[in-house]
Amino acid sequence: MIYWQLFSIFFTIGLFTIGGGYAAMPLIERQVVEQHAWLTMPQFADVVAIVGMTPGPIAVNSATFVGIRVGGIVGGIVSALGCVLPSFVIVLILAHLYYRFRNLSVVQGILSGLRPAIIAMLASAGLSLLVLAFWKDGSVLASLENVHLPSILIFIASFLILRKWKCSPIVVMIGAGVAGMIFC
Protein backbone atom coordinates (compact mmCIF):
# COMPACT_ATOMS: atom_id res chain seq x y z
CA MET A 1 0.00 0.00 0.00
CA ILE A 2 2.75 2.47 0.95
CA TYR A 3 4.62 1.73 -2.27
CA TRP A 4 1.54 2.47 -4.35
CA GLN A 5 1.03 5.71 -2.41
CA LEU A 6 4.63 6.77 -2.99
CA PHE A 7 4.48 5.88 -6.68
CA SER A 8 1.16 7.65 -7.29
CA ILE A 9 2.15 10.80 -5.36
CA PHE A 10 5.47 11.19 -7.17
CA PHE A 11 3.95 10.17 -10.50
CA THR A 12 1.39 12.97 -10.08
CA ILE A 13 4.11 15.44 -9.08
CA GLY A 14 6.22 14.37 -12.06
CA LEU A 15 3.22 14.66 -14.34
CA PHE A 16 2.13 18.16 -13.32
CA THR A 17 5.46 19.87 -12.60
CA ILE A 18 6.85 22.09 -15.32
CA GLY A 19 10.08 23.97 -14.85
CA GLY A 20 12.49 21.62 -13.15
CA GLY A 21 13.11 20.28 -9.69
CA TYR A 22 12.72 23.49 -7.71
CA ALA A 23 9.33 24.02 -9.30
CA ALA A 24 8.29 20.62 -7.91
CA MET A 25 9.31 21.47 -4.35
CA PRO A 26 6.03 23.19 -3.33
CA LEU A 27 4.08 20.17 -4.58
CA ILE A 28 6.39 17.73 -2.80
CA GLU A 29 6.17 19.82 0.36
CA ARG A 30 2.38 19.82 0.27
CA GLN A 31 2.22 16.04 -0.10
CA VAL A 32 5.07 15.00 2.17
CA VAL A 33 4.72 17.55 4.98
CA GLU A 34 1.11 18.72 4.99
CA GLN A 35 -1.04 15.87 3.66
CA HIS A 36 0.81 12.73 4.73
CA ALA A 37 3.05 14.11 7.54
CA TRP A 38 5.93 11.85 6.50
CA LEU A 39 8.38 14.68 7.25
CA THR A 40 8.26 17.81 9.40
CA MET A 41 8.96 21.17 7.79
CA PRO A 42 12.50 21.37 9.26
CA GLN A 43 13.19 17.84 7.97
CA PHE A 44 11.88 18.88 4.54
CA ALA A 45 14.15 21.94 4.58
CA ASP A 46 17.06 19.58 5.30
CA VAL A 47 15.98 17.45 2.33
CA VAL A 48 15.99 20.53 0.09
CA ALA A 49 19.46 21.49 1.30
CA ILE A 50 20.84 17.98 0.82
CA VAL A 51 19.36 17.38 -2.63
CA GLY A 52 20.51 20.83 -3.73
CA MET A 53 24.09 19.82 -3.00
CA THR A 54 23.98 16.31 -4.43
CA PRO A 55 24.44 15.63 -8.13
CA GLY A 56 21.38 14.75 -10.16
CA PRO A 57 17.88 16.07 -10.67
CA ILE A 58 16.41 17.84 -7.63
CA ALA A 59 12.91 16.31 -7.85
CA VAL A 60 14.22 12.77 -8.38
CA ASN A 61 16.68 13.11 -5.49
CA SER A 62 13.87 14.42 -3.28
CA ALA A 63 11.57 11.58 -4.30
CA THR A 64 14.28 9.04 -3.62
CA PHE A 65 15.13 10.52 -0.22
CA VAL A 66 11.48 10.66 0.87
CA GLY A 67 10.82 7.18 -0.52
CA ILE A 68 13.74 5.68 1.39
CA ARG A 69 12.62 7.47 4.55
CA VAL A 70 9.05 6.18 4.23
CA GLY A 71 9.46 2.77 2.56
CA GLY A 72 13.11 1.80 2.66
CA ILE A 73 15.16 1.04 -0.44
CA VAL A 74 12.13 -0.25 -2.37
CA GLY A 75 10.26 2.93 -1.44
CA GLY A 76 13.12 5.02 -2.82
CA ILE A 77 13.15 3.10 -6.10
CA VAL A 78 9.35 3.26 -6.46
CA SER A 79 9.29 7.00 -5.69
CA ALA A 80 12.08 7.75 -8.16
CA LEU A 81 10.37 5.71 -10.90
CA GLY A 82 7.09 7.47 -10.20
CA CYS A 83 8.80 10.84 -10.51
CA VAL A 84 10.70 10.00 -13.71
CA LEU A 85 8.14 8.01 -15.70
CA PRO A 86 5.78 10.88 -16.61
CA SER A 87 8.68 13.08 -17.72
CA PHE A 88 10.12 10.31 -19.84
CA VAL A 89 6.83 9.71 -21.66
CA ILE A 90 6.00 13.43 -21.98
CA VAL A 91 9.45 14.28 -23.36
CA LEU A 92 9.18 11.55 -25.97
CA ILE A 93 5.77 12.84 -27.08
CA LEU A 94 6.77 16.52 -26.97
CA ALA A 95 9.99 15.91 -28.89
CA HIS A 96 8.01 14.26 -31.64
CA LEU A 97 5.38 17.03 -31.69
CA TYR A 98 7.92 19.85 -31.46
CA TYR A 99 9.90 18.41 -34.34
CA ARG A 100 6.73 18.31 -36.47
CA PHE A 101 5.23 21.70 -35.48
CA ARG A 102 8.17 23.82 -34.26
CA ASN A 103 7.64 26.59 -36.82
CA LEU A 104 4.04 27.38 -35.81
CA SER A 105 3.49 30.66 -33.96
CA VAL A 106 1.03 28.94 -31.60
CA VAL A 107 3.80 26.70 -30.30
CA GLN A 108 6.05 29.70 -29.71
CA GLY A 109 3.18 31.49 -27.91
CA ILE A 110 2.59 28.54 -25.60
CA LEU A 111 6.26 28.41 -24.65
CA SER A 112 6.26 32.16 -23.95
CA GLY A 113 3.17 31.82 -21.76
CA LEU A 114 4.70 29.09 -19.62
CA ARG A 115 7.70 31.16 -18.53
CA PRO A 116 5.88 33.40 -15.97
CA ALA A 117 4.14 30.40 -14.37
CA ILE A 118 7.47 28.61 -13.95
CA ILE A 119 9.01 31.70 -12.36
CA ALA A 120 6.07 31.94 -9.94
CA MET A 121 6.50 28.31 -8.87
CA LEU A 122 10.22 28.81 -8.29
CA ALA A 123 9.56 32.00 -6.29
CA SER A 124 6.99 30.17 -4.15
CA ALA A 125 9.48 27.43 -3.27
CA GLY A 126 12.19 29.99 -2.54
CA LEU A 127 9.98 32.09 -0.29
CA SER A 128 8.88 29.04 1.71
CA LEU A 129 12.51 28.12 2.37
CA LEU A 130 13.43 31.73 3.13
CA VAL A 131 10.72 31.99 5.79
CA LEU A 132 11.81 28.71 7.34
CA ALA A 133 15.46 29.82 7.41
CA PHE A 134 14.92 33.37 8.72
CA TRP A 135 12.20 32.78 11.34
CA LYS A 136 12.86 30.27 14.11
CA ASP A 137 9.41 28.65 14.10
CA GLY A 138 8.82 28.98 10.34
CA SER A 139 6.11 31.62 10.61
CA VAL A 140 6.47 35.30 9.87
CA LEU A 141 5.40 37.30 12.89
CA ALA A 142 5.66 41.01 13.64
CA SER A 143 8.00 40.27 16.55
CA LEU A 144 11.70 40.65 15.80
CA GLU A 145 12.62 38.28 18.64
CA ASN A 146 11.59 35.37 16.41
CA VAL A 147 14.07 36.29 13.63
CA HIS A 148 17.14 34.06 13.30
CA LEU A 149 19.84 36.68 12.73
CA PRO A 150 22.77 34.31 11.98
CA SER A 151 20.81 32.77 9.09
CA ILE A 152 20.08 36.21 7.65
CA LEU A 153 23.73 37.23 7.88
CA ILE A 154 24.90 33.97 6.25
CA PHE A 155 22.33 34.48 3.46
CA ILE A 156 23.44 38.08 2.81
CA ALA A 157 27.12 37.12 2.85
CA SER A 158 26.52 34.17 0.51
CA PHE A 159 24.44 36.28 -1.85
CA LEU A 160 27.08 39.03 -2.01
CA ILE A 161 29.91 36.56 -2.53
CA LEU A 162 28.03 34.85 -5.35
CA ARG A 163 26.87 38.00 -7.10
CA LYS A 164 29.72 40.44 -6.55
CA TRP A 165 32.80 38.21 -6.59
CA LYS A 166 31.41 35.36 -8.74
CA CYS A 167 32.82 32.76 -6.36
CA SER A 168 32.12 29.08 -6.99
CA PRO A 169 28.71 28.02 -5.57
CA ILE A 170 30.32 24.89 -4.14
CA VAL A 171 32.80 26.98 -2.14
CA VAL A 172 29.98 29.23 -0.95
CA MET A 173 27.85 26.24 0.12
CA ILE A 174 30.77 24.75 2.06
CA GLY A 175 31.47 28.11 3.67
CA ALA A 176 27.81 28.63 4.55
CA GLY A 177 27.68 25.14 6.06
CA VAL A 178 30.74 25.82 8.20
CA ALA A 179 29.32 29.21 9.26
CA GLY A 180 26.05 27.49 10.13
CA MET A 181 27.87 24.96 12.31
CA ILE A 182 29.73 27.74 14.10
CA PHE A 183 27.02 30.40 14.50
CA CYS A 184 23.70 28.55 14.41
BAFI-3210 file (N, C-alpha, C; in Angstrom, 3 decimals, decimal comma, padded with zeros to 6 digits):
// residues 184
n [1|2|3|4|5|6|7|8|9|10|11|12|13|14|15|16|17|18|19|20|21|22|23|24|25|26|27|28|29|30|31|32|33|34|35|36|37|38|39|40|41|42|43|44|45|46|47|48|49|50|51|52|53|54|55|56|57|58|59|60|61|62|63|64|65|66|67|68|69|70|71|72|73|74|75|76|77|78|79|80|81|82|83|84|85|86|87|88|89|90|91|92|93|94|95|96|97|98|99|100|101|102|103|104|105|106|107|108|109|110|111|112|113|114|115|116|117|118|119|120|121|122|123|124|125|126|127|128|129|130|131|132|133|134|135|136|137|138|139|140|141|142|143|144|145|146|147|148|149|150|151|152|153|154|155|156|157|158|159|160|161|162|163|164|165|166|167|168|169|170|171|172|173|174|175|176|177|178|179|180|181|182|183|184]
n.u [000,818|001,907|003,894|002,468|001,205|003,426|004,437|002,217|001,882|004,357|004,371|002,212|003,204|005,458|004,108|002,652|004,418|006,148|009,099|011,344|013,242|013,144|010,751|009,028|009,166|007,270|004,982|005,849|006,399|003,804|002,532|004,227|004,783|002,454|000,015|000,491|002,227|004,792|007,266|008,590|008,439|011,032|012,616|012,015|013,134|015,797|016,024|015,733|018,046|020,034|019,511|019,929|022,632|023,604|024,599|022,593|019,093|016,906|014,179|013,959|015,957|014,842|012,452|013,516|014,884|012,750|011,191|012,911|013,028|010,378|009,615|011,844|014,543|013,189|011,008|012,318|013,180|010,717|009,501|011,290|011,024|008,322|008,445|010,044|008,938|006,564|007,783|009,583|007,875|006,351|008,359|009,234|006,898|006,509|008,910|008,605|006,276|007,139|009,191|007,702|005,960|007,343|007,672|005,333|003,467|001,764|002,844|005,192|004,016|002,759|004,999|006,136|004,141|004,301|006,575|006,260|004,647|006,300|008,353|006,905|006,316|008,893|009,606|007,750|008,598|011,138|010,524|009,159|011,231|012,930|011,444|011,368|014,082|014,764|013,016|012,558|010,500|009,321|007,240|006,102|006,151|005,212|006,971|010,334|011,927|011,718|013,188|015,866|018,869|021,624|021,214|020,193|022,376|024,285|022,983|022,958|025,715|026,479|024,971|026,085|028,753|028,410|027,196|028,701|031,482|031,568|032,145|032,735|029,809|029,917|032,018|030,909|028,655|029,909|031,285|029,068|027,855|029,822|029,844|027,243|027,437|029,105|027,868|025,110]
n.v [-001,198|001,291|001,591|001,906|004,303|006,053|005,817|006,784|009,402|010,659|010,188|011,765|014,285|014,392|014,391|016,789|018,883|021,546|022,974|022,170|020,812|022,506|023,761|021,737|021,463|022,890|021,315|018,778|019,358|019,971|017,458|015,683|016,904|018,330|016,876|014,053|013,920|012,766|013,874|016,501|020,112|021,302|018,994|018,621|020,930|020,319|018,181|019,558|021,131|019,135|017,697|019,723|019,986|017,581|015,624|015,376|015,253|017,472|016,987|014,211|013,293|014,224|012,743|010,179|010,323|010,849|008,578|006,491|007,142|006,726|004,180|002,501|001,014|-000,047|001,674|004,060|003,476|003,035|005,555|007,211|006,122|006,690|009,459|009,942|008,602|009,926|012,222|011,106|009,865|012,103|013,794|012,278|012,319|015,120|015,844|014,604|015,939|018,636|018,602|018,169|020,419|022,806|025,302|026,732|029,576|029,392|027,413|028,680|030,776|029,399|028,399|030,841|031,731|029,940|030,594|032,737|031,385|029,319|030,764|031,856|029,532|028,748|030,974|030,732|028,361|029,188|031,340|029,984|028,442|030,509|031,813|029,752|029,546|032,085|032,726|031,472|029,639|029,140|030,743|033,899|036,531|039,626|040,206|040,841|039,255|036,671|036,303|034,766|035,753|034,952|033,257|035,047|036,760|034,959|034,306|036,836|037,329|035,110|035,595|038,050|037,276|035,422|036,997|039,417|038,771|036,516|033,902|030,364|028,359|025,980|026,362|028,466|027,194|025,298|027,037|028,391|026,271|025,640|028,077|027,977|025,788|026,892|029,332|028,883]
n.w [000,000|000,865|-001,008|-003,382|-002,785|-002,574|-005,218|-006,744|-005,741|-006,379|-009,099|-009,903|-009,139|-010,814|-013,216|-013,302|-012,878|-014,154|-015,229|-013,858|-011,040|-008,710|-009,088|-008,517|-005,804|-004,049|-004,473|-003,668|-001,015|-000,067|-000,267|001,203|003,672|004,570|003,807|004,195|006,335|006,495|006,775|008,850|008,650|009,160|008,662|005,972|004,917|005,376|003,592|001,165|001,238|001,208|-001,202|-002,973|-002,952|-003,819|-006,672|-009,635|-010,650|-008,953|-008,153|-008,481|-006,751|-004,363|-004,300|-004,118|-001,651|000,157|-000,364|000,500|003,175|003,960|002,931|002,841|000,883|-001,362|-001,399|-002,071|-004,685|-005,981|-005,630|-007,052|-009,650|-010,079|-010,161|-012,401|-014,621|-015,823|-016,941|-018,747|-020,648|-021,470|-022,520|-024,694|-026,300|-026,614|-027,898|-030,351|-031,286|-031,209|-033,079|-035,373|-035,456|-034,894|-036,131|-036,004|-034,945|-032,784|-031,146|-030,316|-028,893|-026,773|-025,389|-024,580|-022,848|-020,737|-019,284|-017,231|-015,329|-014,486|-013,273|-011,148|-009,656|-008,888|-007,339|-005,262|-003,982|-003,172|-001,429|000,627|001,734|002,521|004,534|006,412|006,998|008,023|010,133|013,341|014,106|011,702|010,911|009,857|011,901|013,532|015,514|016,268|017,805|017,068|014,798|013,098|013,299|012,665|010,415|008,538|008,193|007,147|004,760|003,438|003,217|001,640|-000,680|-001,548|-001,995|-004,054|-006,092|-006,354|-006,322|-007,831|-006,959|-006,684|-006,480|-005,015|-003,216|-001,771|-000,660|000,999|002,709|003,843|005,151|007,076|008,468|009,426|011,178|013,081|013,975|014,231]
ca.u [000,000|002,753|004,619|001,539|001,030|004,634|004,485|001,157|002,152|005,465|003,945|001,388|004,107|006,222|003,218|002,134|005,457|006,847|010,081|012,490|013,115|012,724|009,329|008,291|009,305|006,027|004,080|006,390|006,173|002,380|002,224|005,071|004,722|001,108|-001,037|000,811|003,053|005,926|008,379|008,259|008,960|012,500|013,192|011,880|014,154|017,058|015,985|015,987|019,463|020,844|019,359|020,506|024,089|023,977|024,440|021,384|017,878|016,407|012,915|014,217|016,677|013,869|011,566|014,279|015,129|011,483|010,815|013,741|012,615|009,047|009,455|013,111|015,165|012,133|010,258|013,120|013,150|009,348|009,289|012,082|010,372|007,090|008,795|010,698|008,137|005,780|008,675|010,118|006,829|006,004|009,454|009,176|005,765|006,768|009,988|008,012|005,380|007,919|009,898|006,732|005,229|008,172|007,635|004,039|003,490|001,027|003,796|006,053|003,184|002,587|006,260|006,264|003,170|004,696|007,697|005,877|004,145|007,465|009,014|006,073|006,498|010,224|009,555|006,992|009,480|012,189|009,983|008,881|012,507|013,434|010,716|011,812|015,459|014,916|012,204|012,858|009,412|008,819|006,111|006,475|005,397|005,659|008,003|011,700|012,618|011,591|014,071|017,138|019,841|022,768|020,807|020,075|023,732|024,896|022,326|023,443|027,118|026,516|024,437|027,084|029,914|028,031|026,868|029,722|032,805|031,406|032,824|032,124|028,714|030,323|032,800|029,977|027,852|030,765|031,470|027,807|027,681|030,742|029,321|026,055|027,873|029,731|027,022|023,703]
ca.v [000,000|002,473|001,728|002,472|005,707|006,768|005,877|007,646|010,796|011,191|010,170|012,975|015,441|014,369|014,663|018,159|019,868|022,085|023,969|021,624|020,284|023,488|024,025|020,620|021,473|023,194|020,167|017,732|019,818|019,824|016,038|014,996|017,554|018,724|015,874|012,728|014,109|011,852|014,681|017,807|021,171|021,367|017,842|018,881|021,937|019,576|017,446|020,526|021,492|017,980|017,382|020,829|019,825|016,308|015,625|014,750|016,074|017,835|016,309|012,774|013,106|014,419|011,579|009,036|010,517|010,658|007,182|005,682|007,465|006,176|002,773|001,803|001,040|-000,249|002,932|005,020|003,102|003,257|007,000|007,746|005,711|007,468|010,836|009,999|008,013|010,882|013,082|010,311|009,711|013,429|014,285|011,551|012,840|016,522|015,906|014,262|017,029|019,846|018,412|018,307|021,696|023,825|026,592|027,383|030,662|028,940|026,695|029,700|031,488|028,536|028,406|032,155|031,823|029,088|031,164|033,399|030,403|028,608|031,699|031,942|028,312|028,814|032,001|030,167|027,433|029,986|032,086|029,037|028,119|031,729|031,993|028,714|029,823|033,365|032,783|030,266|028,652|028,978|031,625|035,304|037,302|041,011|040,269|040,648|038,279|035,368|036,294|034,058|036,676|034,312|032,770|036,205|037,227|033,969|034,483|038,076|037,120|034,171|036,284|039,028|036,559|034,845|038,004|040,437|038,214|035,361|032,755|029,075|028,017|024,887|026,976|029,235|026,244|024,748|028,112|028,631|025,136|025,824|029,206|027,486|024,961|027,743|030,403|028,552]
ca.w [000,000|000,950|-002,272|-004,355|-002,407|-002,989|-006,676|-007,291|-005,364|-007,166|-010,499|-010,075|-009,082|-012,056|-014,345|-013,319|-012,603|-015,324|-014,847|-013,151|-009,691|-007,715|-009,302|-007,907|-004,352|-003,325|-004,575|-002,803|000,362|000,267|-000,104|002,175|004,981|004,995|003,658|004,727|007,535|006,497|007,247|009,403|007,791|009,257|007,967|004,543|004,580|005,303|002,328|000,088|001,304|000,815|-002,629|-003,730|-002,998|-004,431|-008,126|-010,156|-010,671|-007,627|-007,847|-008,376|-005,493|-003,283|-004,304|-003,625|-000,217|000,865|-000,523|001,392|004,554|004,232|002,562|002,658|-000,443|-002,372|-001,445|-002,824|-006,104|-006,461|-005,689|-008,158|-010,900|-010,205|-010,514|-013,711|-015,697|-016,614|-017,723|-019,840|-021,665|-021,979|-023,358|-025,966|-027,081|-026,973|-028,888|-031,644|-031,693|-031,463|-034,341|-036,470|-035,477|-034,255|-036,820|-035,815|-033,957|-031,599|-030,305|-029,711|-027,909|-025,599|-024,649|-023,949|-021,764|-019,616|-018,526|-015,969|-014,368|-013,946|-012,362|-009,942|-008,872|-008,286|-006,292|-004,147|-003,265|-002,540|-000,288|001,713|002,374|003,134|005,789|007,335|007,407|008,716|011,340|014,115|014,099|010,344|010,611|009,866|012,887|013,639|016,546|015,802|018,641|016,412|013,634|013,299|012,729|011,981|009,086|007,649|007,883|006,248|003,460|002,812|002,849|000,512|-001,854|-002,011|-002,527|-005,348|-007,102|-006,554|-006,589|-008,736|-006,362|-006,987|-005,571|-004,136|-002,140|-000,953|000,122|002,062|003,672|004,553|006,061|008,199|009,255|010,131|012,306|014,102|014,499|014,415]
c.u [000,864|003,513|003,728|001,315|002,222|004,687|003,461|001,389|003,254|005,207|003,132|002,260|004,929|005,384|002,846|003,168|006,146|007,856|011,231|012,197|012,638|011,258|008,466|008,273|008,031|005,026|004,548|006,150|004,727|002,031|002,938|004,933|003,278|000,091|-000,719|001,651|004,182|007,181|007,835|008,837|010,477|013,195|013,127|012,904|015,531|017,148|016,334|017,460|020,340|020,736|019,875|022,008|024,519|023,794|023,145|020,184|017,300|015,151|013,129|014,974|015,736|012,948|012,279|014,498|013,862|011,060|011,603|013,317|011,295|008,985|010,734|013,640|014,114|011,300|010,998|013,092|011,775|009,070|010,037|011,465|009,085|007,362|009,312|009,791|007,303|006,659|009,227|009,107|006,494|007,094|009,482|008,070|006,031|007,885|009,457|007,132|006,148|008,650|008,941|006,168|006,039|008,086|006,304|004,118|002,740|001,963|004,719|005,294|002,978|003,859|006,488|005,321|003,534|005,774|007,271|005,357|005,293|008,204|008,223|006,237|007,866|010,258|008,818|007,856|010,566|011,707|009,665|010,165|013,101|012,763|011,185|013,221|015,564|014,119|012,281|011,758|008,769|007,612|006,552|005,560|005,976|006,823|009,381|012,461|012,609|012,528|015,383|018,232|021,043|022,415|020,705|021,455|024,456|024,296|022,882|024,887|027,231|026,057|025,470|028,296|029,601|027,857|028,023|031,064|032,757|032,171|032,061|030,991|029,071|031,106|031,877|029,120|028,668|030,983|030,226|027,537|028,566|030,268|028,085|026,411|028,426|028,713|025,572|023,507]
c.v [001,266|002,689|002,321|003,950|006,528|006,915|006,868|009,120|011,374|011,110|011,425|014,220|015,514|014,738|016,142|019,235|020,251|023,086|023,450|021,272|021,277|023,860|022,926|020,701|021,881|022,033|019,021|018,104|019,597|018,360|015,432|015,584|017,743|017,584|014,547|012,763|013,075|012,557|015,943|018,873|021,346|020,184|018,042|019,917|021,281|018,781|018,380|020,912|020,348|017,713|018,508|020,701|018,540|016,369|014,924|015,681|016,255|017,032|014,809|012,473|013,253|013,210|010,359|009,138|010,262|009,192|006,259|005,904|006,774|004,673|002,014|001,912|000,881|001,020|004,005|004,746|003,404|004,750|007,625|007,374|006,494|008,887|010,948|009,561|009,036|011,774|012,349|010,209|011,067|013,974|013,559|012,100|014,264|016,666|015,594|015,405|018,301|019,739|018,624|019,719|022,873|025,204|027,327|028,444|030,277|028,233|027,687|030,505|030,688|028,546|029,739|032,307|030,998|029,722|031,856|032,415|029,641|029,494|031,821|030,708|028,302|029,828|031,481|029,225|028,203|030,750|031,181|028,693|029,326|031,976|030,983|028,992|031,065|033,458|031,444|029,214|028,491|029,827|033,072|036,041|038,707|041,145|039,986|039,623|036,883|035,220|035,606|034,835|036,002|033,792|033,915|036,702|036,253|034,094|035,708|037,912|036,190|034,838|037,258|038,337|035,975|035,908|038,956|039,849|036,963|034,124|031,470|028,774|026,898|025,434|027,752|028,308|025,646|025,802|028,404|027,495|025,250|026,962|028,797|026,621|025,823|028,667|030,002|027,516]
c.w [000,000|-000,358|-003,356|-004,064|-002,866|-004,505|-007,218|-006,948|-006,242|-008,664|-010,802|-010,071|-010,362|-013,264|-014,444|-013,014|-013,893|-014,804|-014,018|-011,713|-008,656|-007,885|-008,682|-006,393|-003,601|-003,364|-003,680|-001,347|000,785|000,544|001,103|003,585|005,435|004,930|004,334|006,002|007,634|007,005|007,905|008,465|007,951|008,570|006,457|004,095|004,492|004,004|001,172|000,068|000,801|-000,681|-003,507|-003,886|-003,697|-005,947|-008,538|-010,063|-009,266|-007,264|-007,657|-007,086|-004,305|-003,172|-003,726|-002,114|000,590|000,799|000,388|002,841|004,919|004,001|002,325|001,235|-001,542|-002,508|-002,227|-004,315|-006,702|-006,610|-006,868|-009,505|-011,137|-010,651|-011,953|-014,858|-016,481|-017,490|-018,931|-020,986|-022,295|-022,894|-024,698|-026,870|-027,543|-028,004|-030,278|-032,156|-032,026|-032,799|-035,525|-036,596|-034,935|-034,898|-036,662|-034,723|-032,679|-030,623|-029,592|-028,655|-026,632|-024,753|-023,943|-022,764|-020,544|-018,738|-017,232|-014,913|-013,716|-012,950|-011,065|-009,061|-008,185|-007,147|-005,061|-003,317|-002,523|-001,327|000,886|002,467|003,088|004,485|006,823|007,851|008,285|010,014|012,045|014,055|012,728|010,011|010,768|010,842|012,962|014,623|015,960|016,633|018,020|015,211|013,996|012,580|012,075|010,581|008,089|007,239|006,939|004,846|002,738|002,353|001,644|-000,771|-002,425|-002,632|-003,902|-006,427|-007,396|-006,979|-007,453|-008,254|-006,721|-005,993|-004,600|-002,947|-001,204|-000,090|001,263|003,146|004,498|005,534|007,282|009,097|010,033|011,329|013,441|014,769|014,775|015,434]
res [m|i|y|w|q|l|f|s|i|f|f|t|i|g|l|f|t|i|g|g|g|y|a|a|m|p|l|i|e|r|q|v|v|e|q|h|a|w|l|t|m|p|q|f|a|d|v|v|a|i|v|g|m|t|p|g|p|i|a|v|n|s|a|t|f|v|g|i|r|v|g|g|i|v|g|g|i|v|s|a|l|g|c|v|l|p|s|f|v|i|v|l|i|l|a|h|l|y|y|r|f|r|n|l|s|v|v|q|g|i|l|s|g|l|r|p|a|i|i|a|m|l|a|s|a|g|l|s|l|l|v|l|a|f|w|k|d|g|s|v|l|a|s|l|e|n|v|h|l|p|s|i|l|i|f|i|a|s|f|l|i|l|r|k|w|k|c|s|p|i|v|v|m|i|g|a|g|v|a|g|m|i|f|c]
***
